[in-house]
Amino acid sequence: MSVRANPTVIGAFVLGAGIVLVAGLLFWGGTGLFKQKLHWVMYFDSAVTGLQRGAPVLMRGVRIGEVKDVQIRWGKSLVGVYADMEPDNFHGVPPRDIPAAIQAAIKERSFRAQLRTQSFVTGVLYIAVDEFPGTPIVLRGLDTSVPEMPTVQTDLEKWAAKLERLSDTVAALPLKEIAQSVLGTVEEARRILRSPEIDRSLKSLDAALVDARGLIRNVDTLAGNLNAQVGPLSAEAQATLKSAQATLAEAPALVQEARRVVAKIDAHADPLLTSLEKTSNTFGVTLERAQVTLGGVDGTLSQDSALGYELGQTMLELRESVRALGSLADFLERNPNALLYGVRRPAGNGR
């Protein structure tokens, strides 16, 4: 006889299995209900049209969280965006140290949040967390229960601000005065261009250009003449170079010959120097003997000696004789007939 199944037990088993299945799906199915999340708030002072709940929060293109809520702050031109960041997407830092690491990155690495466009067609926005060096840390402090991430303007807002400043600068310019000044400058330039001085200057410039063309033609002619002369000069230079090369080729032989001559002179130098030394010694002895002889002659011819006295008298008499001969020569020059007739000249009758 078969035993009938208890419906209560079957119902309890099915209910327990369902509960285990749902719990597994929730825990391991990626729903994130049991995952730890970091809550952050960001305040933007511009319109966030296109930013919706569930929009991604990216860091260098990697999804680190999503937007959970977008609120408007009444009485302020600020939009508060709340985002949940998942610690599992941060590697290299323990999960419990991630909030402190983000705060340090905000101060030291200039981490900021910025609105960016996912698609220019749909206009959907997302939040990018990146480094923006040189930007200040601006914290609103409107919700102290959640840590705040500083924000920066979008690229479009930056260009809009630049265009606004440019338009303000242009609006501040005295455009009317500038236009009048430009018109006055144009009129003055037109008057100057129409003046006769400019006409004469242009004519002078035309004449100068004609002269310049003539000068260029003369230079071309001179260049042609130089080219015609360069050929013969080049041939002569080549011949001279060849002659010089031939002379340089003979130079080693001349150097060898000079070396042989020097070697021969060097071989005879020592005997020649010895002979010159002997000749010098002999000449020295001869000079000493000549000095002795001259000393003896000096003593002999001295006035204190008898020979010297007689030689002096003889020289005096010789001087008188020379003087008498000179007087005789002068007389004969004046009276050439004295040799025939004597000192007295003949009378007119022949006596």
QUIMOKA-V737326 format. One record per helix or strand. SS is the DSSP state (A for helix, B for strand). FROM is the first residue (numbers start at 1). TO is the last residue. Records with the same first field share a line. If there is no record, write none. Layout:
# QUIMOKA-V737326
SS: FROM-TO + FROM-TO
This chain:
# QUIMOKA-V737326
A: 7-28 + 87-89 + 95-108 + 155-172 + 175-194 + 196-300 + 306-334 + 338-341
B: 37-44 + 56-59 + 62-72 + 79-86 + 111-117 + 125-131 + 147-148 + 151-151
